[in-house]
Amino acid sequence: MGKHDSRVDAYIAKSADFARPILEYLRAVIHEGCPEVEEAIKWGMPSFLYHGRILCGIAAFKQHCAFGFWGGRGLVGNEDKRDDAMGQFGRIASLNDLPSKKTLVGYLKQAMKLSDERAAAPPKPRKAPKPAPATPDDLAAALKKNKKAAVTYEAFSPSCKREYVEWISEAKRAETRASRVAQAVTWMAEGKQRNWKYQQC
């Protein structure tokens, strides 16, 4: 049996007059097509979960509503698909903008089947992380002179090392490169990653 969420009730209640009947209709069709569906609010909009995964969602805007399937590319037939708004059905300003109830339920059944197939598929193997880059000679020499910076650099993940190495390697002039090496060592001596300024935002 499906589960209703009072937050979806509240969302529909505060929607524009034209939107309420559309949202209520879509909600009812979703529950009919997928009796075990569970409601939730995701990204501020009503979402409908099937076995814990998002199946579809609805939304109301100032002058139209939207309805779409999660990962539903290719699911909706060309005769019903419109891409002038979020979701697969374009701008829905009235119930007349939607396919028949039978068609919608058919799409729901297909979406459930796709969701089941995705859940049953073996997980994609994770890509092996890129190895740490080779430390440029000038950076290695500067790190030898600053033990604190060297300890920090050695403790960095490969991606953190790569950020410094790429920044230094991208310098076009020798003076710029030398300046970046010096700056990098200063920051590392303070325990900072290359983009430390943005990490505090």
Secondary structure as UniProt FT lines:
FT   HELIX           6..13
FT   TURN            17..18
FT   HELIX           19..33
FT   TURN            35..36
FT   STRAND          38..42
FT   TURN            43..44
FT   STRAND          45..50
FT   TURN            51..52
FT   STRAND          53..60
FT   STRAND          65..69
FT   TURN            70..71
FT   TURN            73..75
FT   TURN            78..80
FT   HELIX           95..97
FT   HELIX           101..120
FT   HELIX           137..144
FT   HELIX           147..155
FT   HELIX           158..169
FT   HELIX           174..189
FT   TURN            190..191
FT   TURN            194..195
FT   HELIX           196..199
//
